[in-house]
Amino acid sequence: MNAMKSLKIIFLFLFASFLLQSCATILGGKSNTLVFADESATKAEVFIDGELIGEAPGKIKVPKAKIQHGSKLVIKAEGFAEKEYLLLRKQNAVYTIVDLLIGGIPLAVDYTTGNIYRPVPRAFKYELIKE
C-alpha cells in the first residue's frame, strides 16, 4: 500500500509540475535580448531607467523583470547628444495561444511571472549626433 501511495504522490507532483509550466517561461527564458546597431560604430553606454545595462553597438541580454511598461532606455556617449527610447511591454500572441491550447493555468503563470510580455522595440538602429 505504501508503494501505491508513493506512486500517487509522484504522479501528482509531476502533473502539478506540468500544469505550472508555461510556454513563455519555458521557451522565452529569463531574459530579453536587445540589439543595438550604429552605422558610425560609436561606442556608447546603454541605460534602462537610469541603470547601466551594457554597451552598444551589439547585443545586450536584459533580465525580463528589468523592463517595465514605460521604461526609459537611454544611449549615451561622451561628446554626443543622448538618444532616448520609450520601452513598452507587449503581450506575445504565440505564447498566449499555446498556453490556451494546453490549459488555462499556464497562461495564469505567464501573466503572474510577466514572461508573456516582450519589450517593444527590441532592435535599435541609432546614430549619435555630436554636441
Helices and strands as residue ranges (DSSP letters): H 2-20, H 23-28, E 31-38, E 44-48, E 51-56, E 58-63, G 64-66, E 71-76, E 83-91, H 93-101, H 104-113, E 117-120, E 123-126
